[in-house]
Amino acid sequence: MTVHIDAAFDDATKTVSYIVSDPSSGRAAIVDSVLDYDPASGRTGTEGADALIAKVEAAGLTVDYILETHIHADHLSAALYLKERLGAPICVGDRVGVVQETFRDVYNLGRGFPCDGSQFDRLLADGERLALGTLEFEVMHVPGHTPACVAYRIEDALLTGDTLFMPDFGSARCDFPGGDARELYRSVSRILSLPPETRLFLCHDYAPGGRDYVWETTVGEQREKNIHMRDGTTEDQFVAFREARDRTLTMPVLILPSVQVNIRAGRMPEPDDNGTSYLKIPLNRF
C-alpha cells in the first residue's frame, strides 16, 4: 500500500487532523482541521492550521482537497483558512443541508441563510470517488452521530470521523439534533464489514484510564474489543445502551460557537457595523 497518512493531535479539543497523501504524485488532502479558539477571550488562532501547512510544504505536497467528515460540535474548523492559504476546495457530505436547516433555527439565522450546502465548494455523495494522484478516496455516508457524517476510504485505510473511537472508549454520541442511534449502529456495521485488516483512523481520542493518546486501530480490533459494539452486539442492545448513555452526557463545551461557524464552512458570521463578528449563544435551548 502506498498511501501516507500523517496525524496531528490538537490537545485542547482532543481532535486528530490528517494529511493524506500519495507519495508517488505528491498530491494530498487535509481532513478535519482545527482552528484554535479560546472561549474565554473569544480569540481565534491558526497555530494548528499553520503546523499542517508547514508539514505540507516541508514534504513538497500539493493539497487537492480540504475534507470534513461532518459538522463538528467540539471544535471550529480551519477549512476556510486552509483554503485561502492552499487554494484547495472545501468538501463535505451532501446531506449537510439537513444539519444547516436544523441549526439555522437554533441560531435564528433567518430564511436568508442557505441550507443547500452552497457555503462549501463540493458536496460528496455516498459512493463518490475522489482522485488523489494515482490513488482515490471512496466516500461512505455513515449517519448516526449527525445526519451528514461521511468517512473516507483510501486503499487499506478508512478515516472514520466520529463514528467510532478506540475500542476502550466505544462509539459516538447520537443525541445532537438529527442524530440517531439506529443509524449509527448500521453505519458502524457497514464499517465493520470491511476486511479485518482495514486500518481505521479516528477523529478523536480521550485516553481513558490515563493511557497514551492513540487514534489508529483496525476493523478486526474493533470487532473483537469495542466496548459498545463488538461482534454479537445486536441493534436493539446498542440502541438501548447508546440512548441511555447519551442522556447522562453534558453538551460539548464548544458546541454553540463551533456549529455556527462550521455550517458556514469555517466562515465567521458577517461583521457588525463596528467591524467585529459576533457569535450567537442561544439561552436555555438545550
N, C-alpha and C positions, 0 to 999 in steps of 0.2 A: 504494500500500500504506500502511496506517495504523499497523501495529504499531510500537511503540517498544521498542528493546532497549538497555538501559544495562548496561555491563560494569564489574565491579570485580575487579581483579587482586590476588591475595594472593602477594606475592613470596616468602614463606617456603616455600610449597608449590607455587608456580607454577600455582595454580588460578585459574580465572576463574569468578566467580559472576555471575549475570544477574538484572536486574529487567526483566521483560517486561510491557508494559502496553498497554492500549487507550486512547489519548488521549481518545476521544470519550465514554468512560464513567468513566474513572479507575480501572478495575479492573486488578489486576496479579497477577503470580506471581513468586516468587523461586526461582531454580534453582541448585542445587549450592552452598549456603552453606558457609562455613568457620568453625569455632570455633578461636580461637587456642590453641596448645598448645606449651609448652616442655618437650621430653622430658628435659632435664637436671634441672629442678626439679619436674616433674610438675604445673606450674601451668597452668590454663586461663584464657582471657580472652575478652572479647566485643568487642574494638575493631573487628574487621572486620564482625561482625554489626551492631554499633551504627551503623556507617557506612552499611550497607544500609538500616537503619531510618530514619536521618536523610534519606537520599535519597528514600525513600518518603514520608515526612512532608512534606519540602520541596516535592514535586511534587503533594501532595494526593491520593495514591493510596490505594486500599483493596486490601489483599492478600487474594486469594481462595484461593491455593494456595502451599504450600511444596513444591517439586518436587525429587526426587532422580532423577538419571539412572541411578544404580546404587549399590551399597555400595562406597564409596570406600576405597582402601587407602593413600592418601597424605595424607589429612587427616581430622580429626574434623569431623563435620557440626554446624552450628549450628542444625539444624532445630528441635530442641525449644525452644531459647531463643527463636527467632523465633516459634514457635507461642505460647509463653507471653506474648510481647510484643504480637503482632499478631492472635492468635486464629484464624489460618488452619490448615487441616488439612495434615498431612504426607502426601505421596503418593509412591509408588514402584511399580515394575513388579511385576506379580502373580507373577513367578517368584522373588521374594525368598526364599521359604521354602527353596528349594534351597541358596541361599548360607547361610542361617541354620543349616540342618541340617549342612552341611559344617563350619562354624566352631564350632557347638556342641560337636562332638567335638574340634576343635583346642584349644579352651579348657576342655574337660571341664566344661561348664556343667550337665550333668545332664539327665535326661529331663523335668524340670520346666520347662525353658526352651522356650517355644513356638516352633515353626518353621513357623508359618502366616501370618506377616506381621502378626499382630494388634498388634504394637507400633506399627504405622503406622495412620493414620486411613483411608487409602483405597489400595486396590491397583488398578493400572491394567492393563488387558488391551490386547493389540495391536489397533489399530484404534479403540480407545475415543476418544471426543471429550469435551473439557472446555470448557465455555463460559467465555469471558473477556470480559465485557461484550458488545460486538457482534461479537467475534471468537471463535475457538475453536482449541484445541490438538487435534492428532491424535497419538495415542500410537503409536510404532513400536517393536516389540520387535526389538532389534538385538544378540543374544547373540554371544559370542566372547571378549571381554575378561573378562566374567563371564556366567553363565547368565541373569542377570536384567536386563541392560542395556536401557534404553529411550532413545529420542530423542523430542523433542517438536517437531512441525511446526506452524507458525502462519504463515499467509499465505505469503510467499515465503521464509521463514526456517526453518531446522532447527537445534535445539540438540542437538548430536550426542553429548554425553557423551564417553566415552573410546573411541570407535570409530576416529576419525581425528584426526591432528594437522595442523599446517600442512604443505603439500606437501614442504618441505625437511626435515621430521622424520618423516613417514610415518604409521605406524599404531600401535595399542595392542598391548601385550604380551598373550600368551594363556596364560601359564604359571601363573597363580594357580589354586587349586583350582576346578574346574569350567570353566575357560577352554578354548577350542577354536579353533585357527587356521582350520579349515574353516568353522566357524560365523561367524567374524569376516569371512572373505572374502565369504560370502554376505550378511552384514549390510551390509558396505561396498558390495557390488554393488547392493543394494537402494537404498542412499542415492544412489549414483552414477547410478541410473536416473531420478532426479528431474530436472526441467528444468535445463539447464546454468546458468541464471542464479540458481538457488536459492542463497540465502546460507547458509553453514554457520558456526555459532558453536560454537567448540571449548571443551573444559573445561580444557585446559592449553596452555601454550607454554613452550618451554625455550630459545628464542633461539639456535639453533645458529650457530656462526661469529661470535657476538657481535653479531648484528643486533638491532634493536629487537624487543621483545615484540609479537606480533601474534596475534590469535585469531579473525579473521574471514576466510573465504575463500569460494569458490563451488564448486558441483559441477563446472562446466566447468574451473576451475583445477586441481582435484584430478584429474580425468580426464586432463588433459594433463601434469601435473608431479609428481604424488605419487611419491616415490622408492621406495615399497614396492608401490604398487598403482595403476597408471595403465591407460589403455586398452591392451589387448593382454596384460596380465598374466594368466596362467592360474591357476586354483585351485591346481594342483599346484606351480607356481612359487612362489606366495605362501606356501603351507603350508611348503614346504621352507625358504624363507628365514626365515619367522617363527619356526619351531621352532628352527632353528639359532641365530638371533639371541637368542631367549629363553634359551637355555642359557648365554649369556655374561653375562646381566644379574644384578646384585645385587638383593636384595629392597629395596623402598622403606623408607626409614628409619622411617616411622611406621605401617607395615602392622599391627604387632601391637597397638599402642594403638588405632589407628583402627578396625579392623574390629569389635572387640568393643564399641565404642561405637556404631558406625553400624548394626550389625544390631539394635540397640535403638532405632533412630530418633533417635539423638543423646542417649539417656539414659546416664548413668553407671551402673556396677554399684551395687547396693544397698550402703549404707554398712555397715561392720562395727560391732560394739557400741561402738567408740570414736568413732563418728560420721564416720569417714573412709572414702571409697570407694577401692578398690584395683583396679588393672588387672593382669590376669594376663599373664605373659610366658612362654610355653611354651619350654623349653630343648631345643635340638637337634631341633626338629620339622621345620624347613625346611632 
